Amino acid sequence: MSAALEFSTETADVDDSRDAKAWLKIINAYRQPNLKRSTFELAVTCLAFVLLWVASWALLHYGYWAGLLLTIPAAAFLLRLFIIQHDCGHGAFFARRRFDDWTGRILGVFTLTPYDYWRRAHAEHHASAGNLDERGIGDITTLTVAEYKALSARGRLLYRLYRHPLVLFGIGPAWVFLLKQRLPFGMMRSGALPWISTMATNVGMVVLAALLIWAVGLGPFLAVHLPIVLMAGAAGIWLFYVQHQFEDTHWSNPPAWQFQHAALHGASHYDLPWGLRWLTGYIGVHHVHHLSSKVPYYRLPEVLRDHPELRGISRITLRESFACVKLVLWDEKLGRLVSFREANRKPVAV
């Protein structure tokens, strides 16, 4: 337990920005990566992904469904490569800007995510998460109840369609990873770097795809790689969703909005079973990550081990997380996310 904070597990609710700032000082002690550990994590993840991809292709000779079976763990390791790319974007993986940037750029060819373009958008997300005045950059669009009710019938229908699980986690991954990230949408006039990043990634993707098609053929390439990309994308969007779209998340307007408090309470501790925690690069410890984004992902479990008070803050389990899908609007009066049904419920007369 941290004597500096005098917290107990029963009072894990950090209630003000002063406490959150104290946590920030403590967590920053974990920012230094271990070069050997980072290299090992990268090597193991890359090797596992390549072996599973090749095995999926080899199994196609015994039938499509046999090959498809191994695309599931392959997608998990592609997701893990994205987590490493994500840490590189924060300068947390090697803590050497040049190493992190070039590792992230190379991985972006595999994850279909232009590194420099994504890094800028993601930095804006971290700087404004939970701020009602700065929604829309790197976020899943979330309206307040009042904003939703002010929409036209057509606007409400479009928002309902956008927030439908089949759109978010079905169509969404294909749109984001296959189409949207092929151009620097949102940064079209933000200088050369977003364009260079997206175009260079596109060229790298085409070269890699061409080599694989030459080696295995167009049909087998699509049969293996497309489901891997779509499943990894769906899992990535789900993780991002549940890390911010849970009932007791935090949204507010400045000056009430404070970065440290919003980080701890606006991001969840997605408490997954051990195997899933490892496969997802411990990104479920998202409240700690948002408070100090330069902590390498493999050190996040150390933070919880040394400071168990943090375990109970914004904690949701795998089973509880599925109920988050119905939470679609921020109720400013209740201070929590609500469903469409709750938002349309008439207040009871007193």
C-alpha positions in Angstrom: 0.0 0.0 0.0 1.1 3.5 -0.7 1.6 5.4 2.6 1.8 8.7 0.7 -1.9 8.3 -0.3 -3.2 6.6 2.8 -5.8 4.7 0.7 -7.4 1.4 1.4 -9.2 -1.0 -0.9 -12.5 0.3 0.5 -11.7 3.8 -0.5 -10.3 3.2 -3.9 -12.5 5.9 -5.3 -10.0 8.7 -5.9 -12.3 11.7 -5.4 -10.3 14.7 -6.4 -7.5 15.9 -8.7 -5.1 16.3 -5.9 -5.2 12.5 -5.2 -4.9 11.8 -8.9 -1.8 14.0 -9.1 -0.3 12.1 -6.2 -0.9 8.8 -8.1 0.7 10.3 -11.2 3.9 11.0 -9.2 4.0 7.4 -7.9 3.2 5.8 -11.3 5.9 7.8 -13.1 8.5 5.7 -11.2 7.6 2.8 -13.5 8.3 4.6 -16.8 11.7 3.2 -17.5 11.6 0.2 -19.9 13.9 -2.8 -19.9 15.7 -3.0 -23.3 16.0 -6.8 -23.1 12.4 -7.2 -22.1 11.2 -4.9 -24.9 13.3 -6.8 -27.5 12.0 -10.1 -26.2 8.4 -9.0 -26.3 8.8 -7.8 -29.8 10.6 -10.9 -31.0 8.1 -13.4 -29.4 5.1 -11.5 -30.8 6.5 -11.2 -34.3 7.6 -14.9 -34.4 4.3 -16.2 -33.1 2.4 -14.1 -35.7 4.5 -15.2 -38.6 4.4 -18.9 -37.6 0.6 -18.8 -37.1 0.1 -17.1 -40.4 2.2 -19.7 -42.2 0.4 -22.5 -40.4 -3.0 -21.1 -41.3 -1.9 -21.1 -45.0 -0.6 -24.6 -44.7 -3.8 -25.9 -43.2 -5.8 -24.5 -46.1 -4.7 -27.7 -48.0 -6.9 -29.7 -45.6 -9.9 -27.4 -46.0 -10.8 -23.7 -45.5 -12.2 -24.2 -42.0 -9.0 -25.9 -40.8 -7.0 -22.9 -41.9 -9.5 -20.5 -40.5 -9.1 -22.0 -37.1 -5.5 -20.8 -36.7 -6.4 -17.3 -37.9 -8.0 -16.6 -34.5 -4.7 -16.8 -32.5 -2.9 -15.1 -35.4 -5.3 -12.2 -35.1 -4.6 -12.1 -31.4 -0.9 -11.7 -32.1 -1.5 -9.1 -34.7 -3.4 -7.2 -32.1 -0.4 -7.6 -29.8 1.8 -6.1 -32.5 -0.5 -3.1 -32.5 -0.2 -2.8 -28.7 3.6 -2.6 -29.2 3.1 0.0 -32.0 0.9 1.9 -29.5 3.6 1.9 -26.9 6.1 3.1 -29.5 3.8 6.0 -30.2 4.0 7.0 -26.6 7.8 6.7 -26.6 7.4 4.0 -24.0 8.7 0.8 -25.6 12.4 1.5 -26.0 12.3 5.1 -24.5 14.5 6.0 -27.5 12.5 8.2 -29.8 14.3 7.0 -33.0 14.0 3.3 -32.1 10.4 3.7 -31.1 9.4 5.6 -34.2 11.0 3.2 -36.7 9.7 0.2 -34.9 6.2 1.7 -35.0 6.4 2.6 -38.7 7.5 -0.9 -39.7 4.7 -2.5 -37.5 2.2 -0.1 -39.1 2.7 -1.9 -42.4 1.4 -5.1 -40.7 -1.3 -3.5 -38.6 -2.5 -1.3 -41.5 -2.1 1.7 -39.3 0.1 4.7 -40.5 2.2 5.3 -37.5 2.9 9.1 -37.5 -0.7 9.9 -38.5 -2.1 7.6 -35.8 0.3 8.9 -33.2 -0.8 12.5 -33.6 -4.5 11.5 -33.4 -3.9 9.3 -30.4 -2.0 12.0 -28.6 -5.1 14.3 -29.0 -7.2 11.5 -27.6 -5.0 11.2 -24.5 -5.0 15.0 -24.0 -8.8 15.4 -24.2 -10.3 12.1 -23.0 -13.4 12.8 -20.9 -13.6 16.4 -22.0 -17.1 17.2 -23.3 -15.8 20.2 -25.1 -13.1 18.3 -27.1 -14.8 15.2 -28.4 -14.2 13.7 -31.8 -10.5 13.1 -32.2 -9.6 9.4 -31.9 -12.8 8.7 -30.0 -16.0 6.7 -30.5 -18.6 9.4 -31.1 -20.7 9.9 -27.9 -23.5 12.3 -27.6 -25.1 13.7 -24.5 -28.8 12.9 -23.9 -29.7 16.6 -24.6 -27.7 16.5 -27.8 -29.4 13.3 -29.0 -32.9 14.6 -28.2 -32.1 17.8 -30.2 -31.4 15.8 -33.3 -33.9 15.4 -36.2 -35.5 12.0 -36.6 -32.9 11.3 -39.4 -30.0 12.3 -37.1 -31.3 10.0 -34.3 -31.6 7.1 -36.7 -28.0 7.7 -38.0 -26.6 7.8 -34.5 -28.5 4.6 -33.5 -27.1 2.9 -36.6 -23.6 4.1 -35.8 -23.8 2.8 -32.2 -25.2 -0.5 -33.2 -22.8 -3.4 -32.3 -22.9 -4.8 -35.9 -21.7 -1.5 -37.2 -19.2 -0.7 -34.5 -17.6 -4.1 -34.4 -18.5 -5.6 -37.7 -18.4 -2.9 -40.4 -16.3 -0.6 -38.3 -13.0 -2.6 -38.5 -13.3 -3.0 -42.3 -13.9 0.8 -42.6 -11.1 1.9 -40.3 -8.3 -0.5 -41.2 -9.0 -1.1 -44.9 -10.4 2.3 -46.0 -10.2 5.2 -43.5 -6.6 4.8 -42.6 -5.5 4.9 -46.3 -5.8 8.7 -46.2 -5.1 11.1 -43.3 -8.7 11.9 -42.6 -9.0 14.7 -40.0 -5.5 15.9 -40.8 -5.7 16.6 -44.5 -4.4 20.1 -44.0 -2.1 19.4 -41.1 1.2 19.5 -43.0 3.2 16.9 -44.9 3.8 14.3 -42.1 0.3 12.7 -42.0 0.4 12.4 -45.8 3.9 10.9 -45.8 3.0 8.5 -43.0 -0.2 7.2 -44.7 1.3 7.0 -48.2 4.5 5.3 -47.1 2.4 2.8 -45.1 0.2 2.2 -48.1 3.2 1.5 -50.3 4.7 -0.9 -47.6 1.3 -2.7 -47.5 1.2 -3.1 -51.2 4.7 -4.4 -51.4 4.1 -6.9 -48.6 0.8 -8.1 -50.0 2.4 -8.5 -53.5 5.2 -10.6 -52.0 2.7 -12.8 -50.2 0.4 -13.2 -53.2 3.4 -14.1 -55.3 4.4 -16.7 -52.7 1.1 -18.3 -51.9 -1.4 -17.0 -54.5 -4.2 -14.4 -54.3 -6.9 -16.8 -53.0 -5.0 -18.3 -50.1 -3.6 -14.8 -49.2 -7.1 -13.4 -48.9 -8.4 -16.5 -47.2 -5.8 -16.1 -44.5 -5.0 -12.5 -44.2 -8.4 -10.9 -44.5 -10.0 -12.7 -41.5 -6.9 -12.1 -39.4 -7.0 -8.3 -40.1 -10.8 -8.1 -39.5 -10.7 -10.1 -36.3 -7.7 -8.2 -34.9 -9.4 -4.9 -35.9 -12.7 -5.9 -34.2 -10.9 -6.9 -31.1 -8.9 -3.7 -31.1 -12.1 -1.5 -31.5 -13.8 -3.6 -28.7 -10.9 -3.0 -26.3 -10.9 0.7 -27.1 -14.6 0.9 -26.7 -14.9 -0.9 -23.4 -11.9 1.1 -21.9 -13.9 4.3 -22.2 -17.6 3.3 -22.7 -18.6 1.9 -19.3 -21.3 3.1 -17.1 -19.3 5.1 -14.5 -16.8 6.6 -16.9 -16.0 10.3 -16.6 -17.1 13.2 -18.8 -17.2 16.8 -17.8 -16.6 20.4 -19.1 -13.7 22.6 -18.2 -12.9 23.9 -15.7 -14.4 20.9 -13.8 -12.5 18.6 -16.2 -9.0 17.8 -15.0 -6.6 15.6 -16.9 -5.5 13.4 -14.0 -8.9 12.8 -12.6 -10.4 12.1 -16.0 -7.5 9.6 -16.7 -8.2 7.6 -13.6 -12.0 7.7 -13.9 -12.6 8.0 -17.6 -10.6 4.9 -18.5 -11.4 1.5 -17.2 -9.5 -1.3 -15.4 -10.6 -4.1 -17.7 -9.8 -7.0 -15.5 -9.4 -9.8 -18.0 -8.4 -13.5 -17.3 -4.6 -13.9 -17.3 -4.2 -15.3 -20.8 -6.2 -12.5 -22.3 -4.3 -9.9 -20.2 -1.1 -11.1 -21.7 -2.4 -11.3 -25.3 -3.8 -7.8 -25.1 -0.5 -6.4 -23.7 -2.1 -5.5 -20.4 -3.9 -2.6 -22.1 -6.9 -3.3 -19.9 -5.0 -1.5 -17.1 -6.1 1.5 -19.1 -6.7 4.0 -16.2 -3.0 3.7 -15.2 -2.0 3.9 -18.8 -4.0 7.1 -19.3 -2.5 8.6 -16.2 1.1 7.9 -17.3 1.3 6.8 -20.9 5.0 6.3 -20.9 4.9 3.3 -18.6 5.7 0.2 -20.9 2.7 -2.1 -21.2 4.6 -5.0 -19.6 5.2 -2.9 -16.4 1.5 -2.1 -15.9 1.0 -5.3 -13.8 3.9 -4.2 -11.6 1.9 -1.0 -10.8 -1.2 -3.0 -9.7 1.0 -5.5 -7.8 2.7 -2.7 -5.8 -0.4 -0.5 -5.4 -3.4 -2.8 -5.2 -5.6 0.3 -4.3 -5.7 0.9 -8.1 -7.3 -2.4 -8.8 -10.7 -1.3 -7.8 -10.8 2.0 -9.6 -13.1 1.9 -12.7 -12.9 -2.0 -12.6 -15.0 -4.0 -14.9 -14.8 -7.8 -15.6 -15.1 -9.6 -18.9 -18.6 -10.7 -18.1 -19.6 -7.2 -17.0 -18.1 -5.6 -20.1 -20.7 -7.1 -22.5 -23.4 -4.9 -20.9 -21.5 -1.8 -21.9 -22.7 -2.2 -25.5 -26.1 -0.8 -24.6 -24.6 2.4 -23.0 -24.7 5.0 -25.8 -25.4 8.4 -24.3 -23.9 10.6 -21.6 -26.5 11.7 -19.1 -25.2 15.0 -17.6 -27.7 15.0 -14.8 -27.0 11.4 -13.7 -23.2 11.7 -14.5 -23.1 8.3 -16.2 -23.6 6.6 -19.6 -27.2 5.4 -20.2 -29.0 3.3 -22.8 -31.5 4.7 -25.4 -34.3 3.2 -23.3 -33.1 5.0 -20.2 -32.7 8.3 -22.1 -36.3 8.1 -23.5 -37.8 7.2 -20.1 -40.0 10.0 -18.8 -39.1 11.4 -15.4 -41.4 10.3 -12.6 -43.5 13.1 -11.2 -42.9 13.8 -7.5 
